[in-house]
Amino acid sequence: MSATETNGDPGVARRHLLAGAGFATAVTALGVSTAADAAATPVTLRPQGKGRRHIVPVPVVHGLHLQFGADAATEVVVSWHTLAPVQGARVLLGNERGDFKRSVAAETTSYVDEKSGTTVYAHHAALSRLRPGTSHLYAAVHDGTTPQFGTFTTGPRGRARVTFTSFGDQGTPTLGKLLPGTTTTWVNDNLGAPAGSDTTAGVEQVAPMFHLFNGDLCYANLATDRIRTWWDFWANNSRSARNRPWMPAAGNHENELGNGPIGYRAYQTYFSVPRAGGQTQVTRGLWYSFTVGAVRVISLANDDVCYQDGGNSYVRGYSKGAQRTWLEQELRRARHDRDIDWIVVCMHQVAISSADKANGADLGIRQEWIPLFDRYGVDLVVCGHEHHYERSHPIRGQEQNATLTPKVAATDTTVVETTKGTVHMVLGGGGSSFTSNQLLFQPPACRVITAVGAPDPTTGKRPPVYVMDTARWSASRDGEHPYGFAAFDVDPGRPGGDTTITVTYYDATGVGGGLQAFETFQLKRPRSDR
């Protein structure tokens, strides 16, 4: 049975493992106790009342998810989290037949949520020395609990066909706040909507090798109970993320007041992404890169350069230029690497948007990063932040005006040659209840944040200063449907020829992963090994 034959159902994988590989025997041989061994497992006892004692249950494996290492062909990280310390956290690694021959200990990290005082423990098992292009079954387990199962396929070594997907701005499809003045009416308090479940199911219909999540994951910073919101987020998405890496970018709503010096401690704890240069303990994990086949993916954290005051604290400039320095080094290396054809940037805030009364484009990105994208020929930028679908013509160069208006390099909307310019895609339809598809300027125009005013004495927020701009770069947008995601099918082509990415934007049309293609177009460029 291959990984795809499980249809993304961990129960299928679990039954196959138990029946085909003698899982309990394998676990025992690898020195891990499970729920079946609970009678033999020391249990913590705590006083209760007048000398009475009660058993404290061992927490279950929750929020199982995957991340690629820097080399997706050989490195995968398996992660989960608990609300109490555990012992023996590790991953048992099997082949696609379910034969377990390897155990990898997890490293545990934690943070204390400033709002609730709750400690979250995240367990990350880094699997290395894997075979490229190989399917695996695995089990995440810690002492005294039931293993949770998943599958993954390592990336190919060298040029090969690869499919990935992308969306941003999801929230949770759950109710986390009791409506004030009532005792039974619950509402969503993280800008989520039922569609947040539909988009995840839709990703599983496509079954990509990996998923790019373009920031504003669950809007926990808005929630009454930030821990519950993260828990609900993973309960919704683990059904996909346990079987394929979900690779994030930090959005402004990952900035949670009090959770670390600049607010990203929760995000940094739940995820274990590839290490990157120029980072400190404060900025670790906020920017990174990885390679799948001939695709180099670079994930950025826009709050470092954006003017907009969009999180719980204003942190513009927090890296003191370190992220930009790292970005330029990454782009230079990637563009001069004959094994890399495509450079894809994943980030949250946008340089282009034709929505009115939403966030708008941010001049900080146009000032700091667009010149680098131009200089090193970035092919594709996927974003969120605006809650609709829109894509640009390839852009290269900027007008020397107050908004640094991007210049259109070509206007073919069917086949786009990315050597002429970078295509930007706004993919903010992951599930947020605040949608912007109904706010699109007619004809297209753009509001650009060029500065912020003094903090409001009531809210403490810095109001944005907008300048109107043209939007000749707007190539396509979906005003009809608010929710969806894009799928990218990479075809390496033949030596001496072109490589292509076929892009399909899907509208999420309902429960069960219902999808309807809104549009399909093709990106094209010469292979770098010509």
C-alpha positions, -999 to +999 in steps of 0.1 A: +000+000+000+014+034-010+009+066+010-017+078-016-036+046-012-045+055+024-066+084+009-053+106+037-071+086+063-049+079+093-073+052+104-065+032+072-028+037+079-032+026+115-052-006+106-026-015+080+002-010+104-014-030+132-023-059+109+007-060+086+036-052+108+029-062+143+030-027+156+029-035+193+059-058+189+078-031+170+070-005+196+082-027+224+114-035+205+120+002+201+115+009+238+084+030+238+054+024+261+019+031+249-016+031+263-015-007+261+013-006+286-005+019+309-006-005+338+032-008+338+037+029+332+044+051+363+014+075+367+017+109+383-004+112+415-015+145+430-032+153+463-069+160+461-086+173+492-079+156+526-050+134+516-069+119+487-050+114+455-062+112+419-046+099+387-036+126+362-043+112+327-014+112+302-022+138+274-029+124+239-009+132+208-027+163+194-022+184+163+000+160+144+017+178+115+047+178+092+073+202+080+101+197+055+137+203+064+159+224+042+163+195+018+128+180+013+143+149-003+159+137+029+145+157+059+110+158+075+100+170+109+070+154+127+054+176+153+026+175+179+018+192+212+004+187+247-006+207+277+015+188+301+051+174+300+055+139+286+081+112+286+095+092+257+082+115+229+094+100+196+085+090+161+085+054+149+094+054+112+082+027+089+083+021+052+051+020+030+046-017+041+045-006+077+078-022+088+091-002+117+129-002+120+138+032+134+129+053+164+137+091+165+135+110+197+115+143+197+129+175+210+105+194+233+101+231+234+074+252+252+059+286+258+036+301+284+006+319+269+007+353+286-030+358+285-040+325+302-009+314+319-011+280+302+020+262+291+021+245+257+047+217+251+055+211+214+074+179+204+094+179+172+111+147+158+135+156+130+138+127+106+170+128+084+189+105+061+156+096+043+155+083+008+143+108-018+109+102-034+100+076-009+067+070+009+067+064+047+042+055+074+050+068+108+036+068+144+040+097+168+039+085+204+049+093+240+048+071+270+014+060+282-007+072+252-020+058+220+001+063+189-011+086+162-003+077+126+004+096+094+021+093+061+045+113+040+065+112+008+099+128+007+106+152-022+124+140-053+161+144-058+166+166-088+141+176-114+107+158-112+070+165-113+058+181-081+024+194-070+019+219-042-010+241-030-014+274-012-038+296+007-038+320+036-061+336+061-081+307+075-092+310+111-111+281+126-146+267+118-154+265+155-172+285+182-149+297+209-167+326+227-199+328+247-219+357+234-220+384+262-253+385+280-262+349+271-255+315+287-259+292+257-251+312+225-216+306+212-199+326+184-167+324+165-141+349+178-112+344+154-127+356+121-133+320+111-161+305+091-173+270+081-154+274+049-122+270+068-130+233+070-139+232+033-106+245+021-086+219+041-108+192+026-102+207-008-065+205-004-068+168+004-088+163-028-058+176-047-034+156-025-003+178-030+032+169-019+032+200+004+010+230+012+021+267+016+002+285+042+005+323+036+000+336+071-029+345+094-033+309+104-059+310+131-062+346+143-055+334+179-045+370+188-081+380+184-096+351+204-109+350+239-090+318+245-058+317+224-049+281+234-083+268+224-081+286+191-047+269+182-062+236+194-092+240+171-069+251+142-049+219+145-080+197+150-092+210+116-059+209+097-041+179+111-062+156+089-041+171+060-009+183+077-002+148+093+001+134+057+019+163+039+041+192+051+022+224+058+049+251+054+038+285+070+046+321+067+041+343+097+012+368+093+003+399+113-023+379+133+005+355+145+017+385+166+001+377+200+006+403+228+030+391+255+040+358+238+076+366+233+094+400+228+077+406+194+047+383+198+055+353+177+064+328+205+033+306+199+039+304+161+076+296+168+067+268+192+041+250+171+063+249+140+098+236+134+111+250+101+145+249+085+172+271+102+182+303+085+210+328+088+208+361+106+183+349+132+184+353+170+164+336+197+138+363+192+135+359+154+142+322+150+119+304+125+104+336+111+121+333+077+135+301+061+138+283+028+137+247+015+141+229-019+117+204-035+130+191-068+140+221-088+118+245-068+133+268-042+107+281-017+115+311+004+092+320+033+093+356+046+079+375+076+065+407+062+058+426+095+095+433+095+091+457+066+054+466+064+041+499+075+007+486+085+000+482+122-018+449+120-008+427+149-010+430+187+022+452+187+040+473+162+072+455+153+083+470+120+121+468+116+125+441+143+153+422+124+173+454+119+179+444+082+190+408+089+161+393+071+167+414+040+204+405+040+195+368+043+169+372+015+194+387-009+219+359-002+192+333-007+180+347-040+215+351-053+224+315-045+192+301-059+194+320-092+230+309-098+222+272-089+219+252-121+198+226-102+171+253-093+146+264-120+119+281-099+121+306-071+088+308-052+083+333-023+057+327+003+047+356+025+016+372+040+011+409+033+008+421-003+025+444-028-006+444-050-044+444-043-074+460-060-097+457-030-113+487-015-120+491+023-097+461+030-059+462+039-045+474+006-009+471-007+020+480+015+048+504+003+072+487+027+073+456+006+077+476-026+106+495-011+124+466+006+117+434-014+104+441-048+138+454-061+153+421-049+126+400-066+134+420-098+171+417-095+172+379-090+142+370-112+118+356-086+091+337-106+062+336-082+050+353-050+021+338-031+004+359-004-027+363+017-038+393+039-065+404+014-094+379+016-100+373-021-082+358-052-062+380-075-031+376-097-009+401-114+006+402-148+044+396-146+059+428-131+094+441-134+106+475-124+088+504-106+076+539-114+095+565-095+065+579-077+051+580-042+037+544-044+065+528-065+039+515-089+050+481-104+056+481-141+038+455-163+063+434-183+038+414-204+000+409-207-006+374-219-029+359-192-027+323-205+010+315-208+033+337-186+070+339-192+084+345-158+118+356-171+100+388-180+087+394-145+073+381-112+037+369-109+021+379-076-009+359-064-033+370-036-046+337-020-064+349+011-096+328+007-086+301+033-117+306+054-119+340+071-154+353+076-143+388+066-141+385+028-129+412+003-140+397-030-171+419-029-149+450-023-130+450-055-125+484-073-143+486-106-122+492-127-092+479-108-074+504-086-051+501-056-049+517-022-013+517-010-003+522+027+026+546+025+030+555+062+012+553+096-001+581+118+004+586+155-011+559+178-048+563+185-051+571+223-081+547+226-068+517+207-031+523+206-031+514+169-013+535+142-038+544+115-027+537+079-020+565+055-033+556+020-023+569-014-044+558-044-026+540-072-033+525-106-037+487-109-027+480-145-009+450-132-042+432-123-045+402-146-074+382-130-095+383-099-125+363-086-153+386-075-179+358-073-165+334-048-147+343-015-130+310-006-105+288-024-068+280-030-043+275-058-027+243-070+007+243-088+018+214-110+055+215-118+066+199-150+104+198-153+104+195-191+133+181-210+170+190-209+177+220-230+141+231-230+115+249-209+100+240-176+064+249-167+040+253-138+004+248-145-016+269-120-052+262-112-072+283-088-101+264-072-132+278-056-141+259-025-178+252-031-189+233+000-184+205+025-164+174+017-138+193-004-161+204-032-141+222-058-147+242-090-119+255-111-120+293-115-091+295-139-060+277-152-029+293-166+007+284-172+040+298-160+070+291-182+108+296-181+139+280-195+155+253-174+186+265-156+207+236-168+206+248-204 
